């Protein structure tokens, strides 16, 4: 017997073959893993018990009669087409007990597999890789979830790459029940590749040339969906708009050119923000911010901000000037005051300067020049520094969600320095790399890696203020150790920071509900002198995670493995990246 199958896989997450409601217990025996979970989600009487929904006696008997057929159907996506089900239903003391003994039988395997491409994109590496890497192969068990996932990958790549008319000429699974074998045929026609057409803006807020500077593609270049997502994010980030809608008008395409229509709704001209929080590094903290948007038609804006916490009091002002099309630069001038008083040091700093940033190679590149006058004390070192520091900063952030990230990364590399012959009291060159990556291991699990590497080249280290030195330890560094408590010490045993830093972290998060989860982590690192004499400090522990409206809440209990197993609690609220 030959069947032509259009499979649907209904996935759910459970781990028990025994389900209860107040009047009904359902037991499913003979299955485990994904097949059991799909049966529990697909079979009506099991789903009713799982939802703890009370059903009438007539409904129980009706659902029970349908259950064997539903069990057999729910097993087909896993290649089991000959399942046998022995149903039993009994009632005792006013409660129903339904029991299903399942023999799934032999699994159907893939006898032949044909995956072919046609159309303009048939030689594109993105598509040919999908052909070679199709998740089913001859001899494999016929798992329809893998088959559907392989098809979905073609649709996703086509949409991302501009093949907007791509279709499956053929997508069938022919099952030979007598031979317990399946023939899989997939023929994908990419169609032509579309290109970007004219970009139009619907708004009357700022000069259009300011917005066109944010468009990273030009008319006639190949259409790519990720570039539209980046444009929408860029328009949202400028802070002028409450709503940003970037819409490709396939229905208005001229030949293969797709017009891009952008609708923008303005935000208010001013915004006041008051934020409160707590971190074990900073203690209670309060932030006040005033944003003055759209000071003129060319999009200039300003920000005033103040911060107060147990270790920091600061105030700053910034004036931002976006460039006009075709330039993509954003220029900023700033001034600020900061007083820091962590355990290991004290400093008071006044700074002024400017930055100019734009996009290059998919990175945000920022050139800066700032002057800092700082009075400081670090252990036995104290003094006053004047530093005129040019700098260069590269930043790359990509995430499916910046607040709660399942897949994403943040990479930053910066270089700055000063010379004692150019309006500075010391000479140094500093470079630092910071990286963080988040991967989704499963719908409810994440894997997070973090690294920090830095080095300062100088012969005048003791003349540098603490804001230039490297320290380790704390919520965002090596957990289990106090904030900025790791690094070289002076003659009196006080941590004075180092001219190098190495920190690494691995973490696994598992969310047992949509909001709550647990974490297991291991951190290691230290700040060093150039000779790297200090030992690597290590900390490990477990944490609680809660997805709050303002970001992920992290409550960690960490043990300092190199400090007599001291225990510290770390508490942080904020976005992942």
Secondary structure, 3 states (H helix, E strand, C coil): CEEEECCCCCCCCCCCCEEECCCEEEEEECCCHHHHHHHHHHCHHHHHHHCCCCCCHHHHHHHHHHHHHHHHHHHHCCCECCCEEEEEEEEECCEEEEEEEEECCCECEEEEEEEEEECCCCCCHHHHHHHHCCCCCCCCECCHHHHHHHHHHHHHHHHHHCCCCCEEEEEEEEEECCCCEEEEEEEEECCCCCEEEEEEEECCCCCHHHHHCCCCCCCCCECCHHHHHHHHHHHHHCCCEEEEEEEEEEEEEECCEEEEEEEEEECCCEEEEEEEEEECCCEEEEEEEEEECCCCCCCCEEEEEEEEECCEEEEEEEEEEECCCCCCCEEEEEEEEEEECCCCEEEEEEEEEEEEEEEECCEEEEEEEEEEEEEEEECCEEEEEEEEEEEEEEEEEEECCCCCCCCEEEEEEEEEEECCCCCCCCCEEEEEEEEEEEEEEECCEEEEEEEEEEEEECCCHHHCCCCCCECECCCCCCCCCCCCCECCECCCCCECCECEEEEEEEEEEEECCCCEEEEEEEEEEEEECCCCCCCCEEEEEEEEEEEECCEEEEEEEEEECCCCCEEEEEEEEECCC
